[in-house]
Amino acid sequence: MGRIIVIEDNPVFRDHVCGMLEKAGYKTRTAYDCAGARRLLEELDDGDIIVSDLRLPDGECTEVLERMREAGIRNPFVIMTDYAQVASAVSSMRLGAEDYIPKTLLQEKLLPRISELVRKTERRHTIPILERRSAAFRTIDRRISLVAPTDIGVLILGENGTGKEHVAEKIHAQSTRQKGPFVAIDCGMLTRELAASELFGYEKGAFTGAITGKKGCMAEADGGTLFLDEVGNLPAEVQQKLLRALQTKCYRPTGCTRERKADVRIVAATNENLEKAVEEGRFRRDLYHRLKEFVIKIPPLRECREDILPLAEFFRELANEELGRHTEGFDKEAEKELMRRMWAGNVRELKQTVRSAVLLTEGRLIGADRLEAESTAQAGSSLLLKDGNEERERIVRALAQADGNREMTAGLLGISRTTLYNKMKEYGIMQKKSEK
Ligand SMILES: Nc1ncnc2c1ncn2[C@@H]1O[C@H](COP(=O)(O)OP(=O)(O)OP(=O)(O)O)[C@@H](O)[C@H]1O
């Protein structure tokens, strides 16, 4: 976890903010003016987050922000404002500030916002990836390198757990937008009521309870890539709004009278047959065509058998590090077993199986008896309990155990993330967007 750089000229307020952050376990560094901030920024680490007062003795912090963004430094920047400064703070968001928080609301807003940003930053910097070398993936890599530098919309098709999000990140990393943000949103988690605000944001006072405005994913992804995971679940009203935003590069946040511009490249992914969703009237044909300008199909792991052992080795070493184990490999029987399985949950299931095998192994070699029973789940199917109440409770418990991380929760329950989303929707289990 990185540090929080607090830039504030009022020493009492600065100590107050640092105290709050340190009590929550964050390390802080401080500066009191733009010049000091610029010096600190020279030694900025990837995971650091900046929280700054808007008006500083030698200028506005937006000058620092602007300089950072020009230099391609994308660390999150949150602005603290007095009531009278809200208008300029809003305009600073166009320069790439993540958020502004009125000082009067700092107590309740700062820590949740910081923990959301920490999760996002950590996710981008800590998931190690193995370059897959199977014939199928070499073809996929060629397709990625062809499409990445263009602004063509890409639709990634594949079963759950095949690695669609990594492919989207790769497209972004090889694009001319690589210095811009990569914002991922799970459309499967968006209720009809939430979808428009999450994607397009809203103005302060747009509806009861909208005490501050919200930026929305479109604005967050401005200059970068917006990854719409499980795009087939996007509610109809939002499909229309998204299509318009793609066609005109303009959109209107809820409650806002003026249009906003957003230069966003969309990469979408789905595990369902969108063609069928179009025929059944659940997905707009025009949006479908717009999203699938270029299609990348990711085969299930069982069809890329050359990748199984390299991935298993990769996950074994990761798990060694994470769990403090010293396994050195799989024995012959375990290798045979890894190759024999169908991996209905694809790479995600392989990763989880290897991780728990590492945990269970005391010697150097992992034996076949340490590989948990094969998942009987068909991709996308549910294997939970028949009794609804019990099932709901189990999901809530698993979410708490996994500290809100949905991937880990799905892993604990032995189901795919999509099934988890659908179940959460079905049981009305709410979760904050930051809890991913
Ligand atoms: N090449 C790879 N190297 C290392 N880990 C990988 C690789 N591909 C996938 N994974 C891991 O497998 C899991 C599933 O990957 P990812 O979330 O990208 O799949 P997905 O197809 O987007 O899944 P879903 O459809 O459920 O959203 C993640 O934990 C991811 O880190």
The ligand as an SDF file (V2000), in Angstrom:
LIG
                    3D

 31 33  0  0  0  0  0  0  0  0999 V2000
   -2.5970  -15.1450  -17.8970 N   0  0  0  0  0  0  0  0  0  0  0  0
   -2.8940  -15.1160  -16.6080 C   0  0  0  0  0  0  0  0  0  0  0  0
   -1.9160  -15.0720  -15.6790 N   0  0  0  0  0  0  0  0  0  0  0  0
   -2.2050  -15.0480  -14.3580 C   0  0  0  0  0  0  0  0  0  0  0  0
   -3.4560  -15.0490  -13.8640 N   0  0  0  0  0  0  0  0  0  0  0  0
   -4.4740  -15.0840  -14.7380 C   0  0  0  0  0  0  0  0  0  0  0  0
   -4.2600  -15.1130  -16.1460 C   0  0  0  0  0  0  0  0  0  0  0  0
   -5.4750  -15.1450  -16.7630 N   0  0  0  0  0  0  0  0  0  0  0  0
   -6.3950  -15.1260  -15.7840 C   0  0  0  0  0  0  0  0  0  0  0  0
   -5.8080  -15.0850  -14.5630 N   0  0  0  0  0  0  0  0  0  0  0  0
   -6.4780  -15.0620  -13.2470 C   0  0  0  0  0  0  0  0  0  0  0  0
   -7.6880  -15.7980  -13.3580 O   0  0  0  0  0  0  0  0  0  0  0  0
   -8.7600  -15.1160  -12.7060 C   0  0  0  0  0  0  0  0  0  0  0  0
   -9.8590  -14.7960  -13.7060 C   0  0  0  0  0  0  0  0  0  0  0  0
   -9.3970  -13.8170  -14.6370 O   0  0  0  0  0  0  0  0  0  0  0  0
  -10.3470  -12.6100  -15.1480 P   0  0  0  0  0  0  0  0  0  0  0  0
  -11.0420  -11.9620  -13.9920 O   0  0  0  0  0  0  0  0  0  0  0  0
   -9.5650  -11.7580  -16.0620 O   0  0  0  0  0  0  0  0  0  0  0  0
  -11.3890  -13.4900  -15.9630 O   0  0  0  0  0  0  0  0  0  0  0  0
  -12.7580  -13.0320  -16.6260 P   0  0  0  0  0  0  0  0  0  0  0  0
  -12.8880  -13.8360  -17.8640 O   0  0  0  0  0  0  0  0  0  0  0  0
  -12.7920  -11.5360  -16.7440 O   0  0  0  0  0  0  0  0  0  0  0  0
  -13.7810  -13.5390  -15.5300 O   0  0  0  0  0  0  0  0  0  0  0  0
  -15.3540  -13.1170  -15.3650 P   0  0  0  0  0  0  0  0  0  0  0  0
  -16.0210  -13.5100  -16.6480 O   0  0  0  0  0  0  0  0  0  0  0  0
  -15.7930  -13.9600  -14.2030 O   0  0  0  0  0  0  0  0  0  0  0  0
  -15.3620  -11.6530  -15.1120 O   0  0  0  0  0  0  0  0  0  0  0  0
   -8.1530  -13.8840  -12.0580 C   0  0  0  0  0  0  0  0  0  0  0  0
   -7.7830  -14.2000  -10.7310 O   0  0  0  0  0  0  0  0  0  0  0  0
   -6.9190  -13.6410  -12.8880 C   0  0  0  0  0  0  0  0  0  0  0  0
   -5.9360  -12.9380  -12.1630 O   0  0  0  0  0  0  0  0  0  0  0  0
  1  2  1  0
  2  3  1  0
  2  7  2  0
  3  4  2  0
  4  5  1  0
  5  6  2  0
  6  7  1  0
  6 10  1  0
  7  8  1  0
  8  9  2  0
  9 10  1  0
 10 11  1  0
 11 12  1  0
 11 30  1  0
 12 13  1  0
 13 14  1  0
 13 28  1  0
 14 15  1  0
 15 16  1  0
 16 17  2  0
 16 18  1  0
 16 19  1  0
 19 20  1  0
 20 21  2  0
 20 22  1  0
 20 23  1  0
 23 24  1  0
 24 25  2  0
 24 26  1  0
 24 27  1  0
 28 29  1  0
 28 30  1  0
 30 31  1  0
M  END
$$$$
